[in-house]
Amino acid sequence: MRHINFDHLACSSVLPEVREAMLPFLGDDIGNPLSRHYFGDKPRAALEEARANIARLVNAALAEEMIFTSCGSESNNLAVKGAAIANAKKGRHIIASPIEHHSVSHPLKNLEKQDYKISWLKADEKGGIDPQEAASLIKEDTILITVTSASNEIGTLEPIKEIGRIARGKGVIFHTDAVACAGQIPLDVQELNVDLLSLAGNVFYGPLGTGALYVRKGVRVAPLIEGGIQERGLRAGTHNLANLVGMGIAAKVAQEKLLERREHLLGLREKLIAGVFKKVPDCFLTGERDRRLPGHASFCVKFIEGESILLRLNMLGIAGTSGSTCSSEALKVSSVLEAIGVDPIWAQGSVVFGLGIDNVLEDVEVFLKEFPEVIQSLRMMSPLFGEDIEQFRKMKHHEH
């Protein structure tokens, strides 16, 4: 069976040159980068070369502004909690978008329990955040603004440069979760006016379990993992050397091939979206059509559940993901789709497809042949299809 990966934000192939760079540090080069003897020399040089490569990917002024972590979620936690704790004496007010990844929104909700005040921005129906609303919410005790560069669920690119300019002018720390963007669109921390920016290596074809946080020089962040001097004292612990070296090579290649990759992904994305609209009725795109991640396509398919669609596609060798998650008792609507006002009935039909550099036109053609047939088959079994939706909604409301 032909297997097609349309879930690249979660799982992407590691580049051959990345694997090759990692191998010495899984074999003979056993030293710790902090060791001040022969065995630490090569690992230390390799680690700092990786740091420099990642700094260049986001145009950081100094390589030391990049702090290595284990993943994008850890980077987000370090940014949000670390900035809040380190700056608590100045204030305890934080501004955040409602479409953040859980590794941002959950720490924020925990901070609320510790007497921090969170002001949640609004998102429009396409997922856009208004910079002027952020400006209007800034107070004397505001210490942090956090807005994702692009939600991995809906793909809309946010006005980070404008929000960053406002935050910088008010002396407020600005963080953006750019995990979904790295290697797909240009990221320039100077131009974007950001103080903290989160990355994950696997998204740009590095190893899983690698991440980094850009921390602009002079910005105060408290460590979450203590007990060592690694990473400027902001993250204690022995470095995952081989994987971080691989992440550095992946960042170097991503910078060199950014425009080439972008054009490739845009072509595939547009063919996929146009084909779905043509072949699948009662289906709508979530997020912006044009101002979105180049390899991202997300839909809500009416009358059926996204999980059922994904299971059927998986049986056909096609991998995707969904904006809805299952609990033991009921389907829960994605907080991102809820924030942009998607009807909960239709939000259950959320599916997300993330294309990658290893996808080809034939993959999209196979998808456009199989996807409509899957939808039609599931709709024929759906209790919603052809029924009175308002009556169904009243029934569900009565049940709850």
C-alpha positions as CSV (number, residue, x, y, z in Angstrom):
1,M,0.0,0.0,0.0
2,R,1.2,3.5,-0.8
3,H,1.5,5.6,2.3
4,I,1.0,9.3,2.1
5,N,2.0,11.6,5.0
6,F,-0.3,14.6,5.2
7,D,0.6,15.2,8.9
8,H,4.0,16.8,8.7
9,L,3.6,19.2,11.7
10,A,3.5,16.0,13.9
11,C,5.8,13.7,12.0
12,S,8.3,14.6,9.3
13,S,11.2,12.5,7.8
14,V,14.6,13.3,9.1
15,L,16.8,14.6,6.2
16,P,19.7,12.3,5.2
17,E,22.3,14.9,5.9
18,V,20.8,15.4,9.4
19,R,21.1,11.6,10.1
20,E,24.7,11.7,8.8
21,A,25.7,14.6,11.1
22,M,24.2,12.9,14.1
23,L,26.0,9.5,13.7
24,P,29.4,10.5,15.2
25,F,27.7,11.6,18.4
26,L,25.9,8.2,18.7
27,G,29.3,6.4,18.4
28,D,32.9,7.5,19.0
29,D,32.3,11.2,20.0
30,I,31.0,10.4,23.5
31,G,32.0,13.5,25.3
32,N,29.9,16.0,27.2
33,P,30.0,19.6,25.8
34,L,30.7,20.9,29.3
35,S,33.7,18.7,29.8
36,R,37.0,20.7,29.7
37,H,39.1,17.9,28.4
38,Y,39.8,16.2,25.0
39,F,36.5,14.3,24.9
40,G,34.4,17.4,25.3
41,D,36.1,19.5,22.6
42,K,34.4,18.2,19.5
43,P,30.9,17.9,21.1
44,R,31.2,21.5,22.4
45,A,32.2,22.8,19.0
46,A,29.4,20.9,17.3
47,L,26.8,22.1,19.8
48,E,27.8,25.7,19.3
49,E,27.7,25.3,15.6
50,A,24.2,24.0,15.8
51,R,23.2,26.9,18.0
52,A,24.7,29.3,15.4
53,N,22.8,27.6,12.6
54,I,19.5,28.0,14.5
55,A,20.2,31.6,15.3
56,R,20.7,32.3,11.6
57,L,17.4,30.7,10.8
58,V,15.6,33.3,12.8
59,N,18.2,36.1,12.4
60,A,19.1,36.3,16.1
61,A,21.8,38.9,16.8
62,L,23.7,36.5,19.0
63,A,23.9,32.7,18.9
64,E,23.8,32.6,22.7
65,E,20.2,34.0,22.5
66,M,19.1,30.5,21.4
67,I,18.3,28.3,24.3
68,F,18.0,24.5,23.6
69,T,15.0,22.6,24.9
70,S,13.4,19.2,24.3
71,C,10.6,20.3,22.1
72,G,8.3,23.2,21.1
73,S,6.0,22.6,24.1
74,E,8.9,23.0,26.5
75,S,10.0,26.2,24.7
76,N,6.5,27.6,25.1
77,N,6.3,26.6,28.8
78,L,9.7,28.2,29.4
79,A,8.7,31.4,27.6
80,V,5.3,31.8,29.3
81,K,6.1,30.6,32.8
82,G,9.7,31.8,32.8
83,A,8.8,35.4,31.8
84,A,5.8,35.5,34.2
85,I,7.9,34.3,37.2
86,A,10.9,36.5,36.5
87,N,8.9,39.6,36.0
88,A,6.2,39.1,38.7
89,K,7.5,42.1,40.8
90,K,6.8,44.4,37.8
91,G,3.3,43.1,37.3
92,R,1.1,40.0,36.9
93,H,-1.0,40.9,33.8
94,I,-0.6,38.9,30.6
95,I,-2.3,39.3,27.2
96,A,-2.9,36.2,25.1
97,S,-4.7,35.0,22.0
98,P,-7.5,32.4,22.3
99,I,-6.0,30.2,19.5
100,E,-2.8,29.2,21.3
101,H,-1.4,25.7,21.4
102,H,-2.2,23.9,24.7
103,S,1.5,24.3,25.7
104,V,0.7,28.0,26.0
105,S,-2.9,28.1,27.0
106,H,-2.6,25.5,29.8
107,P,0.4,27.2,31.5
108,L,-1.6,30.5,31.3
109,K,-4.6,28.9,33.0
110,N,-2.3,27.6,35.7
111,L,-0.8,31.1,36.2
112,E,-4.4,32.4,36.7
113,K,-4.6,30.2,39.7
114,Q,-1.5,31.9,41.1
115,D,-3.1,35.3,41.0
116,Y,-1.9,36.3,37.5
117,K,-4.5,38.1,35.4
118,I,-4.9,36.9,31.8
119,S,-6.7,39.1,29.2
120,W,-7.8,36.9,26.3
121,L,-7.8,38.6,22.9
122,K,-10.6,37.9,20.4
123,A,-10.0,36.1,17.0
124,D,-12.1,36.8,14.0
125,E,-13.9,34.1,12.0
126,K,-10.7,33.4,10.0
127,G,-8.5,33.3,13.2
128,G,-7.0,36.8,12.8
129,I,-5.9,38.8,15.8
130,D,-6.3,42.6,15.9
131,P,-3.1,44.3,17.0
132,Q,-5.1,47.4,18.1
133,E,-7.1,45.2,20.5
134,A,-3.8,44.1,22.0
135,A,-2.7,47.7,22.4
136,S,-6.0,48.6,24.1
137,L,-5.5,45.9,26.8
138,I,-2.0,46.9,27.8
139,K,-1.8,48.3,31.4
140,E,0.9,49.5,33.7
141,D,1.3,46.0,35.2
142,T,1.3,44.1,31.8
143,I,4.4,42.0,31.6
144,L,3.8,39.7,28.7
145,I,1.9,39.4,25.4
146,T,1.9,36.0,23.7
147,V,0.4,35.4,20.3
148,T,1.1,32.4,18.0
149,S,2.6,33.1,14.6
150,A,0.2,30.5,13.2
151,S,-2.1,28.0,14.8
152,N,-1.3,24.4,13.7
153,E,-5.1,23.8,13.5
154,I,-6.2,26.6,11.1
155,G,-2.9,27.8,9.6
156,T,-3.7,31.6,9.6
157,L,-0.6,33.8,9.7
158,E,-0.9,36.4,12.4
159,P,0.2,40.1,12.4
160,I,3.2,39.4,14.6
161,K,5.3,42.3,13.4
162,E,2.6,44.8,14.2
163,I,1.9,43.3,17.7
164,G,5.6,43.2,18.4
165,R,6.0,46.9,17.5
166,I,3.2,47.8,19.9
167,A,4.7,45.6,22.7
168,R,8.2,47.0,22.2
169,G,6.9,50.6,22.3
170,K,5.2,49.9,25.7
171,G,8.1,48.0,27.2
172,V,6.1,44.7,27.3
173,I,7.8,41.3,26.7
174,F,6.4,39.7,23.5
175,H,6.4,36.0,22.9
176,T,5.3,34.1,19.8
177,D,5.0,30.4,19.2
178,A,6.5,29.9,15.8
179,V,6.7,26.1,15.9
180,A,4.4,25.6,12.9
181,C,6.2,28.3,10.9
182,A,9.9,27.4,11.1
183,G,11.2,26.3,7.7
184,Q,8.0,27.2,5.9
185,I,8.0,31.0,6.1
186,P,10.8,33.6,6.8
187,L,11.3,34.3,10.5
188,D,13.3,37.3,11.5
189,V,13.2,38.1,15.2
190,Q,14.6,41.6,14.5
191,E,11.9,42.5,12.0
192,L,9.1,40.9,14.0
193,N,10.0,42.8,17.2
194,V,9.8,39.6,19.3
195,D,11.6,39.0,22.6
196,L,10.8,35.3,22.9
197,L,10.2,32.8,20.0
198,S,9.6,29.1,20.2
199,L,10.8,26.5,17.7
200,A,10.7,22.7,17.3
201,G,13.3,20.8,15.2
202,N,11.1,18.1,13.8
203,V,8.9,20.6,11.9
204,F,11.8,21.5,9.6
205,Y,13.0,17.9,9.2
206,G,15.2,17.6,12.2
207,P,14.9,14.9,14.9
208,L,11.8,14.6,17.1
209,G,12.4,15.8,20.7
210,T,14.4,18.9,19.8
211,G,13.4,22.5,20.4
212,A,14.8,26.0,21.0
213,L,13.6,29.2,22.5
214,Y,15.0,32.6,21.3
215,V,15.5,34.8,24.3
216,R,16.5,38.4,23.3
217,K,19.5,39.6,25.3
218,G,18.4,41.5,28.4
219,V,15.0,39.8,28.7
220,R,14.5,38.2,32.1
221,V,13.3,34.6,32.1
222,A,13.3,32.2,35.1
223,P,14.4,28.6,34.5
224,L,11.9,25.8,34.9
225,I,14.6,23.1,35.2
226,E,17.2,24.0,37.8
227,G,20.5,22.5,39.0
228,G,23.0,23.2,36.2
229,I,24.8,26.0,34.3
230,Q,23.8,24.8,30.8
231,E,22.0,27.1,28.4
232,R,23.0,30.3,30.3
233,G,21.5,28.8,33.4
234,L,18.0,28.8,31.9
235,R,17.8,25.0,31.4
236,A,19.8,22.6,33.5
237,G,20.6,19.1,32.3
238,T,22.9,17.1,30.0
239,H,22.5,18.1,26.3
240,N,20.8,15.7,23.9
241,L,23.8,16.2,21.8
242,A,23.3,14.0,18.7
243,N,19.7,15.3,18.2
244,L,20.7,18.9,18.7
245,V,23.5,18.6,16.2
246,G,20.9,17.2,13.8
247,M,18.5,20.1,14.5
248,G,21.3,22.5,13.7
249,I,21.9,20.9,10.3
250,A,18.1,20.9,9.6
251,A,18.0,24.6,10.4
252,K,20.9,25.3,8.0
253,V,19.2,23.4,5.2
254,A,15.9,25.1,5.9
255,Q,17.4,28.5,5.6
256,E,19.1,27.6,2.3
257,K,16.0,26.1,0.8
258,L,13.2,28.2,2.3
259,L,11.9,29.8,-0.9
260,E,12.1,26.6,-2.9
261,R,10.2,24.7,-0.2
262,R,7.6,27.4,0.1
263,E,6.8,27.4,-3.7
264,H,6.6,23.6,-3.7
265,L,4.2,23.5,-0.8
266,L,2.0,26.4,-2.1
267,G,1.5,24.6,-5.4
268,L,0.4,21.4,-3.7
269,R,-1.8,23.2,-1.1
270,E,-3.7,25.1,-3.7
271,K,-4.4,22.1,-5.8
272,L,-5.6,20.2,-2.7
273,I,-7.9,23.0,-1.5
274,A,-9.4,23.6,-4.9
275,G,-9.9,19.9,-5.4
276,V,-11.7,19.5,-2.1
277,F,-14.0,22.5,-2.8
278,K,-14.8,21.1,-6.3
279,K,-15.5,17.5,-5.2
280,V,-16.9,17.7,-1.6
281,P,-20.1,19.6,-1.0
282,D,-21.0,21.0,2.4
283,C,-17.3,21.5,3.4
284,F,-15.6,24.7,4.4
285,L,-12.0,25.9,5.0
286,T,-11.0,27.0,8.5
287,G,-8.6,29.9,8.7
288,E,-7.5,32.3,6.0
289,R,-7.4,31.0,2.4
290,D,-4.3,32.9,1.3
291,R,-2.6,34.3,4.4
292,R,-1.9,30.9,5.8
293,L,1.0,28.4,6.2
294,P,2.1,27.3,2.7
295,G,1.7,23.5,3.4
296,H,-1.5,23.7,5.5
297,A,-5.1,22.9,4.6
298,S,-7.8,22.5,7.2
299,F,-11.5,21.9,6.7
300,C,-14.8,21.2,8.5
301,V,-16.8,18.6,6.7
302,K,-20.5,18.8,7.6
303,F,-22.6,15.8,8.8
304,I,-19.7,13.5,9.9
305,E,-17.0,13.4,12.5
306,G,-13.4,14.2,11.7
307,E,-12.1,11.1,13.6
308,S,-14.1,8.8,11.4
309,I,-12.7,10.5,8.3
310,L,-9.2,10.1,9.6
311,L,-9.7,6.4,10.4
312,R,-11.0,5.7,6.9
313,L,-8.1,7.6,5.3
314,N,-5.6,5.8,7.5
315,M,-7.0,2.5,6.2
316,L,-6.2,3.8,2.7
317,G,-2.7,4.8,3.6
318,I,-3.3,8.5,4.0
319,A,-2.3,10.3,7.3
320,G,-4.0,13.4,8.6
321,T,-5.0,14.9,11.9
322,S,-8.1,16.6,13.4
323,G,-9.0,19.7,15.4
324,S,-11.3,17.6,17.6
325,T,-10.2,15.3,20.4
326,C,-12.0,12.4,22.0
327,S,-12.6,12.0,25.7
328,S,-14.0,8.9,27.2
329,E,-17.5,10.3,27.3
330,A,-18.0,12.7,24.4
331,L,-16.3,14.5,21.6
332,K,-14.9,17.9,22.7
333,V,-14.8,20.8,20.3
334,S,-11.3,22.3,19.6
335,S,-10.8,25.5,21.6
336,V,-9.3,27.1,18.5
337,L,-12.4,26.3,16.4
338,E,-14.6,27.5,19.3
339,A,-12.6,30.8,19.4
340,I,-13.2,31.5,15.7
341,G,-17.0,30.8,16.1
342,V,-17.3,27.5,14.2
343,D,-20.7,25.9,15.0
344,P,-20.0,23.0,17.5
345,I,-22.0,20.7,15.3
346,W,-19.7,21.3,12.3
347,A,-16.5,21.6,14.4
348,Q,-16.7,17.8,15.0
349,G,-16.0,17.4,11.3
350,S,-12.6,19.1,11.6
351,V,-9.7,17.6,9.6
352,V,-6.2,19.1,9.1
353,F,-3.7,18.2,6.4
354,G,0.0,19.3,6.7
355,L,1.9,18.8,3.5
356,G,5.7,18.4,3.4
357,I,8.7,18.6,1.0
358,D,8.5,14.9,0.4
359,N,4.9,15.1,-0.9
360,V,4.4,15.2,-4.7
361,L,1.6,16.0,-7.1
362,E,0.6,12.3,-7.3
363,D,0.0,12.3,-3.5
364,V,-2.6,15.1,-3.9
365,E,-4.2,13.4,-6.8
366,V,-4.6,10.1,-4.8
367,F,-6.0,12.1,-1.9
368,L,-8.5,13.9,-4.2
369,K,-9.7,10.5,-5.5
370,E,-10.1,8.9,-2.1
371,F,-11.3,11.8,0.1
372,P,-14.6,12.4,-1.7
373,E,-15.4,8.7,-1.7
374,V,-14.7,8.5,2.1
375,I,-16.9,11.5,2.8
376,Q,-19.8,10.1,0.7
377,S,-19.5,6.7,2.3
378,L,-19.6,8.1,5.9
379,R,-22.4,10.5,5.1
380,M,-24.6,7.7,4.0
381,M,-24.2,6.3,7.5
382,S,-24.6,9.6,9.3
383,P,-27.7,10.3,11.4
384,L,-27.2,14.0,10.5
385,F,-27.1,13.7,6.7
386,G,-30.5,14.7,5.2
387,E,-32.0,15.3,8.7
388,D,-33.3,18.5,10.2
389,I,-30.1,20.0,11.8
390,E,-32.1,22.4,14.0
391,Q,-34.1,19.5,15.4
392,F,-30.9,17.6,16.1
393,R,-29.3,20.6,17.9
394,K,-32.4,20.9,20.1
395,M,-32.2,17.2,20.9
396,K,-28.5,17.5,21.9
397,H,-29.2,20.6,24.0
398,H,-32.0,18.7,25.9
399,E,-29.6,15.8,26.5
400,H,-27.1,18.1,28.3
